[in-house]
Structures are given as C-alpha cells and as structure tokens.
Amino acid sequence: MSEMAEAIRRLIEEKGYSEESVRQTIEKALKAAYKKRYGTDENAIVKFADDMSDVSLFSRKVVIDGVYDPTMEIELEEARALAGDEIEEGDEIDILEDPKSYERSEVSTGKQTAHQGLNETYKTSLYNEYKDKVGEIIIGYYQRERNGNIYVDLGNAGRLEGVLPVKYQSKLEFYDKNDRIKALIVDIKPTNSGIQLILSRSDPKLVCSILEKEVPEIADGTVEIVKAVRDAGYRTKIAVSTKREEVDPVGACVGLKGVRIQNVIRELLNEKIDVLKYESDPAEFIKNALSPAQVNRVVIMDAEKRQALAIVDESQFSLAIGRQGQNVRLANRLCDWNIDVKTEEQAADIDFSNVNTVQNARALFNDEAAEEENYDEITTVAELPGVNKEVAELLKANGIEQIQDFVEAYDSDKIQIEGVTKEALDEINNLINENVEFVEDEAETEEAPAQAESTEKAEEEEEYFCPECGAKITLDMTHCPNCGCEFEFEEDAE
C-alpha cells in the first residue's frame, strides 16, 4: 500500500486537504471496492498507520465449523492456520485483503468513490474559504459570455468560477477575451465541480471598496463613508464624514491634485464620482448632494414627509437636474428626501407664507421653551449676578438670606442694617427685578380658590395677539385673520 500512502501525502501537502477528510475519503473508496466484490461492506475494516504512512483493508470473519456464508464466515481449521491454535469457534478474525487482486470494475468503483469524496471535500473547503469573503473584491479574467452573462476565470484549475450576471454589469462596460475584471463578490453557489462566485460591477459597495484601498484615512477609520448611491457606468455619489475637525474628509478622498479619486475613476472606466461632505442638517446635506451644481438655498417644505425644495440660478438648473434627471435622482436616494429643483424665477411664483409662518411659529415656541428650560433657579441674594458680596453677607448675618425674605422686608421698608445704605438696597432690588421671575406655587393656588377665580376672570379679559403679524385674535381662532398664521391655544395643566 506504499503507493496509496504516497497519494495520501500528496493530497495533504499539495491540495490542502485535512488529514481527517483524506482518511474518510480513502476509507469510503476501499469499502466501495470491497462492496463491489463481495456485495456488502459490513465486515470491511480499514486501518491506517498512526503517521498515515500506510493503509490496509481487512475482511472481518466469524470463525465457524461448517461455513454457510464465505464472505462473513471462515472455517475453524483455516482460521487456526492463519492465526494459531488459540482461535476458537465463534471468535472473529481480520483477514488482510490484497487490492491488487481486485478486478478492474472493482477498482474503478473505488476510484470513482474516491474522486467524488475528494470533490465534495474540495467544494466544502472552497466554500468555507470564500463564504466570509462576500462583500470583498476579487480579480479575474474574461473567459466567455453566454446569454449576456459573463464567466470569469478565477484560477484554481477551473473549480472556482465567477459569473457576472447581466443585472450586475455596468451599462457602459464591454470586455474581450482575457480582459482583467475586478468585481465585488455578492453571493456563493456550489456547483458540480466546485463553487461559483456571483460577481457585481454595479454595486455601490464596489466603489467604496476601491476607494478604501486608495484612501488610507478610510482604512484606518479617520474618514467614514456614510452612504453611497450609484447609477452604474454614469455617476456615483458618496457622502463622507469625519470626527476630527482638522481632517477634510472630501479632500482626503480626492487626494492631492485628484490623484486618489482619479485612480478610482479609471478602475470604473471613467465613471463620474461625486465625493461630498455629509451634514446632519438636511438642508446643508441636500445642498452638498446636488453637487456639482451650486444651490442658493434649500426650503424644507414638509419635514414629516421629507419634502424639500432646492432653489438654484438659471445657469445651474440643468446641472442640478442632470441628464434625464440623474443628478437629482441620485441626490434623492443619497439624502432619502424628495427633492424638487426650481430656479429663482420659478420659485418667485411659489407662496412660502404658510411654510415660513409655520416654521417661524415653531421656532418661536421652541425658542421660548428652550429659554424656560435654560433658566437657572436663584433663591438667595448672594446668587444674584453682579451683587455686592459684602452687602449680601451683611444681609445674611441679619437673617435676610432668601430673595423672598428680602423682597418682603424691602417692600415694608423694614431693613435697617448698619453698613447697608438705601442705595445698596435699591441696587439689589433692581437686580431681583431684572433676573428673578417669581412662580406661584401650585399648592398655594389650591389653598386660595377665590384668588384663582379672579385670575380666571383676568385671563378672560386678557387680549391676545398673533405672534407673526401682531393682529388681535381670540381664543376660538385657529388661524390669524390677517396673515393666516396657524396656531392653537393650550390650557395650563391643573
């Protein structure tokens, strides 16, 4: 079996099979040949040397006096002749088989089984090798075309085949025999002889992967590709960002004199690539996304429906739209907004009053709410901004520390402290009026129902005015009769 041992070593060393997979394949092949000869392999035993230097096939038979099935049984006298007089009836004995004595059909069966086993092992090995490479780039060479699909030679003696389907091809790319093809792996499928890699030349990730190899700042994480969209063969838009203020993400991708981005463009056969800066502000991001057009301003028409209007000069209109709407269509996909493009002349006919009024009202209310949230609570005289610290200490030493205590004493003109002048008291009172707003405690309101009733009457008599134009309005109105501003009144929670 020395030839078999040599074959085992070559399979392990040259083909990269694991020792266990080769062991299983050889065992199956020998048992297949055994079964072809004897009709069963239930008593076939395959034994390997510890160092895989040799392999032997045995036929395990039961010792019996009066053989009925010579395949499974052996005569007692014959067994003792082979293994000694210690053998008794009912024992089992392993008899070495000589594969060289097998007929050609039996050997062919073993070879076929070995071939199939090794093929499956190779396919499994290839699949395990490439299953984690989906999304990576691979390079091959044009081999043939069938029904529009391009077959790519990826090496490995034809066992590893690449297919570039029609739907994944770039529209403007054409190939000749043995042309080099760099593509993205998008899927893996097993075949009879190996595995088939489904490739793509139209996926935006292909551009991102090529750009990453050209730009070290992307590879090390300094610059991040936020999103990329593509009309394969024509134009790609890539939004990039960085957390480091000193780094220009667009400049890093373009490179000195455009060297880096030109390498990517050449790899994509002169496809246009727009690298732009990502902005969290949607209006600014939309401006950038419509490059190379210059956008004057962006109006958010409906934030909930993500509708926006980009206004450009007449000279920039066709550039912003792009050929057959390509530029604005890619910008829509990049920003995930529905962008309409108008010239300044066209935008002049649009009524923005409702949009601006609602936005201004929201901004006004948001600003007021923000200011209220940002108020710092001041309870003591010493906390007043700009207060004379010495005077505040004297007041505190005489039992007037809280602002409420100071106001009550000041109003009743009961503050008589040595070293504190009337001018100093007046100055503190002015600071309180400028910086302190007294909020009535809810519990106190509940304890004074009569005062609450008078407050309600005062509110009923109070006049209201539009926050946009100043026109007088009433509580039952939802729109200003003068400017059309939309608003609603909310009652304070009790």
C-alpha positions as CSV (number, residue, x, y, z in Angstrom):
1,M,0.0,0.0,0.0
2,S,3.0,2.3,-0.3
3,E,1.6,3.9,-3.5
4,M,-1.6,4.7,-1.6
5,A,0.4,6.2,1.3
6,E,2.2,8.4,-1.2
7,A,-1.0,9.6,-2.7
8,I,-2.3,10.5,0.8
9,R,0.7,12.6,1.5
10,R,0.4,14.4,-1.8
11,L,-3.3,15.2,-1.3
12,I,-2.5,16.7,2.1
13,E,0.6,18.7,1.0
14,E,-0.4,19.8,-2.5
15,K,-4.2,20.1,-2.4
16,G,-4.5,21.4,1.2
17,Y,-7.0,18.7,2.3
18,S,-7.2,18.0,6.0
19,E,-5.9,14.7,7.2
20,E,-9.3,13.6,8.5
21,S,-11.0,14.3,5.2
22,V,-8.4,12.3,3.3
23,R,-8.8,9.5,5.8
24,Q,-12.5,9.4,5.4
25,T,-12.3,9.5,1.6
26,I,-9.8,6.6,1.3
27,E,-11.9,4.5,3.7
28,K,-15.0,5.1,1.7
29,A,-13.1,4.2,-1.6
30,L,-11.7,0.9,-0.2
31,K,-15.1,-0.1,1.2
32,A,-16.8,0.7,-2.1
33,A,-14.4,-1.6,-3.9
34,Y,-14.9,-4.3,-1.3
35,K,-18.6,-4.0,-1.6
36,K,-18.4,-4.3,-5.4
37,R,-16.5,-7.6,-5.0
38,Y,-18.4,-9.2,-2.1
39,G,-21.8,-7.5,-2.2
40,T,-21.5,-5.9,1.3
41,D,-19.1,-3.8,3.2
42,E,-20.5,-4.5,6.7
43,N,-17.4,-6.6,7.6
44,A,-14.8,-4.4,5.8
45,I,-12.3,-2.9,8.1
46,V,-9.9,-0.1,7.1
47,K,-6.8,0.5,9.3
48,F,-4.4,3.4,9.0
49,A,-0.9,3.7,10.3
50,D,-0.5,6.3,13.1
51,D,1.6,8.5,10.8
52,M,-0.7,8.0,7.8
53,S,2.2,6.2,6.1
54,D,0.2,3.1,5.2
55,V,-3.4,1.9,5.0
56,S,-4.7,-1.6,4.9
57,L,-8.1,-3.3,4.1
58,F,-9.3,-6.2,6.2
59,S,-12.2,-8.6,5.9
60,R,-13.5,-9.4,9.4
61,K,-15.0,-13.0,9.6
62,V,-16.5,-15.2,12.2
63,V,-14.8,-18.5,12.9
64,I,-17.3,-21.4,12.5
65,D,-17.2,-25.1,11.9
66,G,-19.2,-25.5,8.7
67,V,-19.2,-22.3,6.7
68,Y,-22.5,-21.1,5.2
69,D,-21.5,-17.6,4.0
70,P,-17.8,-17.4,3.0
71,T,-17.9,-13.6,2.9
72,M,-18.8,-13.3,6.6
73,E,-17.5,-16.7,7.9
74,I,-14.3,-18.8,7.9
75,E,-13.7,-22.4,8.7
76,L,-12.1,-23.2,12.1
77,E,-9.2,-25.1,10.6
78,E,-8.4,-22.3,8.1
79,A,-8.6,-19.7,10.8
80,R,-6.2,-21.7,13.0
81,A,-3.8,-22.0,10.1
82,L,-3.8,-18.2,9.8
83,A,-3.8,-17.1,13.4
84,G,-2.8,-20.1,15.5
85,D,-4.4,-22.8,17.6
86,E,-5.7,-20.4,20.2
87,I,-8.6,-19.5,17.9
88,E,-11.9,-21.0,18.9
89,E,-15.3,-21.3,17.2
90,G,-17.2,-18.0,17.5
91,D,-14.1,-15.8,17.5
92,E,-13.6,-13.1,14.9
93,I,-10.5,-12.8,12.7
94,D,-9.4,-10.0,10.4
95,I,-8.0,-11.2,7.1
96,L,-5.9,-8.8,5.1
97,E,-7.2,-8.0,1.6
98,D,-5.0,-7.5,-1.4
99,P,-6.4,-4.7,-3.6
100,K,-4.1,-5.7,-6.4
101,S,-6.2,-8.9,-6.8
102,Y,-9.4,-6.9,-7.3
103,E,-10.8,-6.8,-10.8
104,R,-10.8,-3.6,-12.9
105,S,-14.5,-2.9,-12.3
106,E,-14.0,-3.2,-8.6
107,V,-11.0,-0.9,-8.7
108,S,-12.9,1.6,-10.9
109,T,-15.7,1.7,-8.3
110,G,-13.2,2.6,-5.6
111,K,-11.6,5.3,-7.7
112,Q,-15.0,6.8,-8.6
113,T,-15.9,6.9,-4.9
114,A,-12.6,8.5,-4.0
115,H,-13.0,11.1,-6.7
116,Q,-16.5,12.0,-5.6
117,G,-15.4,12.2,-2.0
118,L,-12.4,14.4,-2.8
119,N,-14.5,16.6,-5.0
120,E,-17.0,17.1,-2.2
121,T,-14.2,17.7,0.3
122,Y,-12.7,20.3,-2.1
123,K,-16.0,22.0,-2.6
124,T,-16.6,22.2,1.1
125,S,-13.1,23.6,1.6
126,L,-13.6,26.2,-1.1
127,Y,-17.0,27.2,0.3
128,N,-15.6,27.6,3.8
129,E,-12.7,29.7,2.4
130,Y,-14.9,32.1,0.4
131,K,-18.1,32.2,2.5
132,D,-16.7,35.1,4.6
133,K,-15.5,37.0,1.5
134,V,-18.9,38.2,0.4
135,G,-18.6,41.9,0.0
136,E,-14.9,41.8,-0.9
137,I,-13.2,42.4,-4.2
138,I,-11.8,39.7,-6.4
139,I,-9.8,39.9,-9.7
140,G,-10.3,37.5,-12.6
141,Y,-10.2,37.4,-16.4
142,Y,-12.9,37.3,-19.0
143,Q,-13.4,33.8,-20.2
144,R,-16.7,33.6,-22.1
145,E,-20.2,35.1,-22.5
146,R,-23.5,33.2,-22.5
147,N,-26.9,34.8,-22.6
148,G,-25.4,38.1,-21.6
149,N,-23.8,36.6,-18.5
150,I,-20.0,36.9,-18.4
151,Y,-18.0,34.0,-17.0
152,V,-14.8,35.0,-15.2
153,D,-11.7,32.7,-14.7
154,L,-10.6,33.0,-11.1
155,G,-8.0,30.2,-11.2
156,N,-8.0,27.1,-9.1
157,A,-7.9,24.8,-12.2
158,G,-11.5,25.8,-13.1
159,R,-13.0,24.7,-9.9
160,L,-13.6,28.3,-8.8
161,E,-15.7,30.1,-11.4
162,G,-17.0,33.7,-11.3
163,V,-20.2,34.8,-13.0
164,L,-21.1,38.4,-13.8
165,P,-24.9,38.4,-14.4
166,V,-26.4,40.9,-16.8
167,K,-28.2,42.7,-13.9
168,Y,-24.9,43.2,-12.1
169,Q,-23.0,44.6,-15.1
170,S,-22.1,48.2,-15.6
171,K,-24.1,49.5,-18.6
172,L,-21.1,51.1,-20.4
173,E,-18.5,48.3,-19.9
174,F,-17.5,45.8,-22.6
175,Y,-14.9,43.1,-22.4
176,D,-12.8,41.0,-24.7
177,K,-11.1,37.6,-24.2
178,N,-8.7,37.6,-21.3
179,D,-9.6,41.1,-20.2
180,R,-8.9,41.8,-16.5
181,I,-12.1,42.2,-14.4
182,K,-12.2,43.5,-10.8
183,A,-15.6,42.8,-9.2
184,L,-17.4,42.5,-5.9
185,I,-18.4,39.1,-4.5
186,V,-22.1,39.3,-3.7
187,D,-23.1,35.6,-3.4
188,I,-21.6,32.0,-3.5
189,K,-23.3,28.9,-5.1
190,P,-22.0,25.3,-5.1
191,T,-21.5,23.6,-8.5
192,N,-20.8,20.0,-9.6
193,S,-17.0,20.7,-9.8
194,G,-16.6,23.4,-7.2
195,I,-18.2,26.7,-6.3
196,Q,-19.5,29.7,-8.3
197,L,-19.0,33.2,-7.2
198,I,-21.7,35.7,-8.2
199,L,-20.0,39.0,-9.0
200,S,-21.1,42.5,-9.4
201,R,-19.7,45.6,-11.2
202,S,-22.7,47.8,-10.4
203,D,-22.9,47.6,-6.6
204,P,-22.1,50.9,-4.8
205,K,-20.0,48.8,-2.4
206,L,-17.6,48.1,-5.2
207,V,-16.8,51.9,-5.5
208,C,-16.5,52.1,-1.7
209,S,-14.1,49.1,-1.5
210,I,-11.9,50.5,-4.3
211,L,-11.9,54.0,-2.6
212,E,-11.0,52.4,0.7
213,K,-7.9,50.8,-0.8
214,E,-6.9,54.2,-2.3
215,V,-7.5,56.3,0.8
216,P,-5.6,55.3,4.0
217,E,-7.9,57.6,6.1
218,I,-10.9,55.4,5.2
219,A,-9.0,52.2,6.0
220,D,-7.9,53.4,9.4
221,G,-11.3,54.9,10.3
222,T,-10.4,58.6,10.3
223,V,-12.8,59.1,7.4
224,E,-16.1,57.3,7.2
225,I,-18.2,56.5,4.2
226,V,-21.8,57.4,5.4
227,K,-23.6,56.3,2.2
228,A,-23.1,55.7,-1.5
229,V,-25.5,55.6,-4.4
230,R,-24.8,54.7,-7.9
231,D,-26.1,54.7,-11.5
232,A,-23.5,52.2,-12.7
233,G,-21.5,53.4,-15.7
234,Y,-22.6,57.0,-15.4
235,R,-22.3,58.5,-11.9
236,T,-21.7,57.7,-8.2
237,K,-22.3,59.9,-5.2
238,I,-20.5,59.2,-2.0
239,A,-21.1,61.0,1.3
240,V,-18.2,61.1,3.7
241,S,-17.6,62.4,7.2
242,T,-15.0,62.6,10.0
243,K,-15.0,63.2,13.7
244,R,-11.7,65.0,13.5
245,E,-12.1,68.7,12.8
246,E,-8.6,69.1,11.4
247,V,-9.3,66.5,8.6
248,D,-11.1,67.4,5.4
249,P,-12.9,64.2,4.5
250,V,-13.6,65.2,0.9
251,G,-10.0,66.3,0.4
252,A,-8.7,63.1,1.8
253,C,-10.7,61.1,-0.7
254,V,-9.9,63.3,-3.7
255,G,-6.2,63.4,-2.9
256,L,-3.5,65.9,-4.0
257,K,-4.5,67.1,-7.5
258,G,-7.2,64.5,-7.6
259,V,-4.8,61.6,-7.8
260,R,-6.7,59.2,-5.4
261,I,-10.1,59.7,-7.0
262,Q,-8.7,59.5,-10.5
263,N,-7.4,56.0,-9.7
264,V,-10.9,55.0,-8.7
265,I,-12.4,56.6,-11.8
266,R,-10.0,54.7,-14.1
267,E,-10.9,51.5,-12.4
268,L,-14.6,52.2,-13.2
269,L,-13.8,53.1,-16.8
270,N,-14.2,56.9,-16.4
271,E,-17.5,56.8,-14.4
272,K,-18.2,60.2,-12.8
273,I,-17.8,60.2,-9.0
274,D,-19.0,63.0,-6.7
275,V,-17.5,62.9,-3.2
276,L,-19.3,65.2,-0.8
277,K,-19.4,66.0,2.8
278,Y,-22.2,64.6,5.0
279,E,-24.1,67.1,7.1
280,S,-26.6,66.3,9.9
281,D,-28.6,69.4,8.8
282,P,-30.8,68.1,6.0
283,A,-30.8,71.5,4.2
284,E,-27.0,71.6,4.1
285,F,-26.8,67.9,3.1
286,I,-29.2,68.4,0.2
287,K,-27.1,71.3,-1.0
288,N,-24.0,69.1,-1.0
289,A,-25.8,66.2,-2.6
290,L,-26.8,68.2,-5.6
291,S,-23.1,68.9,-6.5
292,P,-21.6,69.7,-8.8
293,A,-24.5,72.2,-9.1
294,Q,-24.4,75.3,-6.9
295,V,-27.5,75.6,-4.8
296,N,-28.6,79.0,-3.5
297,R,-30.9,77.8,-0.7
298,V,-33.0,74.8,0.4
299,V,-36.5,75.2,1.8
300,I,-37.9,72.3,3.9
301,M,-41.5,72.1,2.6
302,D,-42.6,69.2,4.8
303,A,-40.2,67.7,7.3
304,E,-42.5,64.8,8.2
305,K,-42.9,63.8,4.5
306,R,-39.2,64.7,3.9
307,Q,-40.0,67.0,1.0
308,A,-37.6,69.8,0.2
309,L,-37.2,72.5,-2.5
310,A,-33.8,73.4,-3.8
311,I,-33.5,76.8,-5.5
312,V,-30.7,77.5,-8.0
313,D,-29.7,80.0,-10.6
314,E,-30.9,79.5,-14.1
315,S,-27.4,78.6,-15.2
316,Q,-27.2,75.8,-12.6
317,F,-30.7,74.3,-13.2
318,S,-29.7,71.8,-15.9
319,L,-26.6,70.8,-13.9
320,A,-28.7,70.2,-10.7
321,I,-31.2,68.1,-12.6
322,G,-28.6,66.2,-14.6
323,R,-29.1,64.2,-17.7
324,Q,-32.5,62.6,-17.7
325,G,-32.9,63.7,-14.0
326,Q,-29.9,61.6,-13.0
327,N,-28.3,64.0,-10.6
328,V,-31.4,64.9,-8.6
329,R,-32.5,61.3,-8.6
330,L,-29.2,60.2,-7.0
331,A,-29.4,63.1,-4.5
332,N,-32.9,61.9,-3.5
333,R,-31.5,58.4,-2.8
334,L,-28.4,59.7,-1.0
335,C,-30.3,62.0,1.3
336,D,-33.5,60.0,1.5
337,W,-35.5,63.1,0.7
338,N,-37.9,64.0,-2.1
339,I,-36.1,67.0,-3.6
340,D,-37.7,69.4,-6.1
341,V,-35.4,71.8,-8.0
342,K,-36.6,75.2,-9.1
343,T,-34.9,78.3,-10.5
344,E,-35.1,81.7,-8.7
345,E,-37.7,82.8,-11.3
346,Q,-39.8,79.7,-10.8
347,A,-39.6,79.9,-7.0
348,A,-40.8,83.5,-7.1
349,D,-44.3,82.2,-8.1
350,I,-44.4,79.9,-5.0
351,D,-46.2,81.1,-1.9
352,F,-43.9,80.3,1.0
353,S,-46.1,82.2,3.6
354,N,-47.6,79.1,5.1
355,V,-44.2,77.3,5.1
356,N,-42.4,80.2,6.6
357,T,-45.2,81.1,9.1
358,V,-45.4,77.6,10.5
359,Q,-41.6,77.3,10.7
360,N,-41.3,80.7,12.4
361,A,-44.1,79.9,14.8
362,R,-42.5,76.6,15.7
363,A,-39.1,78.3,16.1
364,L,-40.6,81.0,18.3
365,F,-42.3,78.5,20.6
366,N,-39.3,76.2,20.6
367,D,-37.0,79.2,21.5
368,E,-39.3,80.2,24.3
369,A,-39.5,76.7,25.6
370,A,-35.7,76.4,25.4
371,E,-35.2,79.7,27.3
372,E,-37.5,78.4,30.0
373,E,-35.6,75.2,30.3
374,N,-32.3,77.1,30.5
375,Y,-33.4,79.3,33.4
376,D,-31.3,78.9,36.5
377,E,-33.1,78.9,39.7
378,I,-32.0,81.7,42.0
379,T,-33.2,81.6,45.6
380,T,-30.6,83.6,47.7
381,V,-29.4,87.2,47.4
382,A,-25.8,86.0,47.1
383,E,-26.7,84.1,43.9
384,L,-27.8,87.3,42.1
385,P,-25.5,88.2,39.2
386,G,-23.4,91.3,39.9
387,V,-24.5,91.5,43.6
388,N,-22.2,93.2,46.1
389,K,-20.9,90.2,48.1
390,E,-20.2,92.3,51.2
391,V,-23.8,93.6,51.3
392,A,-25.1,90.1,50.7
393,E,-23.1,88.8,53.7
394,L,-24.4,91.6,55.9
395,L,-27.9,90.8,54.9
396,K,-27.4,87.1,55.6
397,A,-25.9,87.8,59.0
398,N,-29.1,89.7,59.9
399,G,-31.4,86.9,58.8
400,I,-32.1,88.1,55.3
401,E,-30.6,85.4,53.0
402,Q,-33.5,84.3,50.8
403,I,-34.7,86.6,48.0
404,Q,-38.3,86.2,49.1
405,D,-37.3,87.5,52.6
406,F,-35.5,90.4,51.1
407,V,-38.5,91.4,48.9
408,E,-40.9,91.3,51.8
409,A,-38.6,93.3,54.1
410,Y,-37.8,95.8,51.3
411,D,-41.5,96.4,50.4
412,S,-42.3,97.1,54.1
413,D,-39.2,99.3,54.5
414,K,-38.0,97.2,57.5
415,I,-34.4,96.8,56.5
416,Q,-32.3,98.7,59.0
417,I,-28.7,97.3,58.9
418,E,-25.6,99.2,59.8
419,G,-23.2,99.4,56.9
420,V,-26.0,98.8,54.2
421,T,-27.2,102.0,52.5
422,K,-30.5,102.7,50.9
423,E,-28.7,102.9,47.5
424,A,-27.3,99.4,48.0
425,L,-30.8,98.0,48.9
426,D,-32.2,99.7,45.8
427,E,-29.5,98.1,43.6
428,I,-30.3,94.7,44.9
429,N,-34.0,95.2,44.3
430,N,-33.2,96.2,40.7
431,L,-31.1,93.1,40.3
432,I,-34.0,91.0,41.5
433,N,-36.4,92.6,39.1
434,E,-34.0,92.0,36.2
435,N,-33.1,88.4,36.9
436,V,-35.8,86.8,39.0
437,E,-39.2,85.6,38.0
438,F,-41.5,84.6,40.8
439,V,-43.5,81.5,40.1
440,E,-46.6,80.9,42.3
441,D,-46.6,77.5,44.0
442,E,-49.3,75.2,42.8
443,A,-50.2,74.2,46.3
444,E,-50.7,77.9,47.3
445,T,-53.1,78.3,44.3
446,E,-55.2,75.4,45.5
447,E,-55.4,77.0,49.0
448,A,-56.8,80.2,47.6
449,P,-59.8,79.4,45.4
450,A,-61.1,82.9,45.5
451,Q,-57.8,84.2,44.1
452,A,-57.9,81.5,41.3
453,E,-61.4,82.7,40.3
454,S,-60.2,86.2,40.0
455,T,-57.2,85.1,37.9
456,E,-59.5,83.2,35.5
457,K,-61.6,86.4,35.1
458,A,-58.5,88.3,34.4
459,E,-57.4,85.8,31.8
460,E,-60.8,86.0,30.1
461,E,-60.4,89.8,29.9
462,E,-56.9,89.5,28.6
463,E,-56.2,90.3,25.0
464,Y,-54.2,88.0,22.6
465,F,-52.2,88.9,19.5
466,C,-50.8,87.0,16.6
467,P,-47.1,86.1,17.1
468,E,-46.4,86.7,13.4
469,C,-48.1,90.0,12.5
470,G,-49.4,91.3,15.8
471,A,-53.1,91.3,14.8
472,K,-55.6,90.9,17.6
473,I,-57.0,87.3,17.9
474,T,-59.4,85.4,20.1
475,L,-59.2,82.0,21.9
476,D,-61.6,80.4,19.4
477,M,-59.4,81.1,16.4
478,T,-57.0,78.6,14.7
479,H,-55.6,80.9,12.0
480,C,-54.7,84.6,12.1
481,P,-57.4,86.5,10.1
482,N,-54.6,88.9,8.9
483,C,-51.6,86.7,7.9
484,G,-53.0,83.2,8.0
485,C,-50.6,82.0,10.7
486,E,-51.7,78.7,12.2
487,F,-51.7,78.3,16.0
488,E,-53.5,76.6,18.8
489,F,-54.1,77.5,22.4
490,E,-53.2,75.0,25.1
491,E,-54.6,75.3,28.6
492,D,-52.2,75.0,31.5
493,A,-52.4,71.7,33.3
494,E,-54.2,71.9,36.6
